[in-house]
Amino acid sequence: MRRSLGRYELRHELGRGGMGVVWAARDRDHHRDVAVKVLATRGRAAELSTLERRFLREIRLTGRLRHPGVPAVHDHGNHEGELYLVMDLVPGRALDAVLKNDGPLGIAQAADVARRTAKVLSYAHGQGVVHRDLKPSNLMITPDGEIKVLDFGVAAALEPQAGETRFTASNATPGTVVYMAPEQAVGQTVPASDLYSLGCVLYELLTGTPPFTDGSPFMLYHRHANEPVPPLADRRPDVPDGLRTLVESLLEKKPENRPASAAEVAALLDAWAPRPAPAFGAAPAHPRLAEIEALRRAGRPARALEEYRELMAAPGIDRAGLLAARAGGALCVAALGRTREALDELKSVLAEQRSLLGPGHPDVLDTRYEIAVLLIRTGERHAAGELLRRLADEEDRGLPASGAGHGRSRALLERLRRMG
């Protein structure tokens, strides 16, 4: 049954944890979809005024963050004793779901996710904001491969100051113990605490599990503070020595022994995130691609899919050609009715294309457009609309006005709007 929180209609639950519940909601006044986080304050009426003051203090600070990697804060309030925060509804998959369903990431992709996250942290730290609860469930990968860092300020709002009571479920320390820096357990949180958490996340992206997992919260505190991190090389032998050393430095017990800043971490991770090629003309197309594409467009997806697969197995095909063949094969799969399978494959192709070709390459723009088309087919219209809005601007800037792809996203966005 749907419920309301002021002008927000809470439609379905997106996730829950010790700090509260996140809902997909509809803002009835502004006719837009949003995410509403309802903080865990039930049963604490006597403490609510203290929590509300702290909550408002943190939201004033974090609400000033203006970065593509941070969802915008639209509203906050107290509705009948429930504190809530209203943010952008971010389409995509949380990293914890990616890890659960897909397993560890490739080295380049893991480094790229960590690098993008470090850049967001660098910006936030420059604004005087420490996240305090960085973890895979707070990192979203959008349909076009961007990283969004969620929940800035929420852990800080629930964190007790001297003489105050904890407000999380069961009075646990704010933040997730599995990813928490040793100093946070004793109430000392600094920017380097986020770097430790990033190290835990990167370790998990590479291996599939965080450095420490077993035991009670107290035992996890003890292990973070006192036990050596299980060697990364034992769990993922192919990690380059330099990247392994960086992860180890992020997981140093003392904040002063970690890298000096998130900006430094982002710069170091550049070495393993693949270098983008020039945006245009960097990768010659395989001569057979155009022929197979014509076959697909002629309404013969099954035959085209066979030929794409033959091409993928052929010797001598370069990486750009292989990715183009995979994308074409995915479109054949979609034409054969397996839309979800095709969508997953295109998202995988997109991540590799962005790294190899650069974000403005026509192949990258094509793949993003086809992802939007498939999102509409699967009923994910909000995600499709968000992707098309970003893509339309990039097509205007990056594609020739006379080109086939120019204006297509704006046209599809308008059709989507008319569909309601």
ABEGO torsion letter per residue (X at the ends): XBBBBEABBBABBAEBBAAEBBBBBBBAAAGBBBBBBBBBABGAAAAAAAAAAAAAAAAAAAAABBBAABBBBABBEBBGGBBBBBBBBBBEBBAAAAAAAAEBBBAAAAAAAAAAAAAAAAAAAAAGBBAGABBAAABBBBAAGBBBBBGBGAAAAABBBBGBBBABBGGBBBEBAAABBAAAAAGBBBAAAAAAAAAAAAAAAAAGBBABABEBAAAAAAAAAABBBBBAAAABAABBAAAAAAAAAAABABAAABBABAAAAAAAAAAABBBBBBABGABBBBAAAAAAAAAAAAGBAAAAAAAAAAAAABBGBBAAAAAAAAAAAAAAAAAAGBAAAAAAAAAAAAAAAAAAAEAABAAAAAAAAAAAAAAAAAGBAAAAAAAAAAAAAAAAAABBAABAABGAAAAAAAAAAAAX
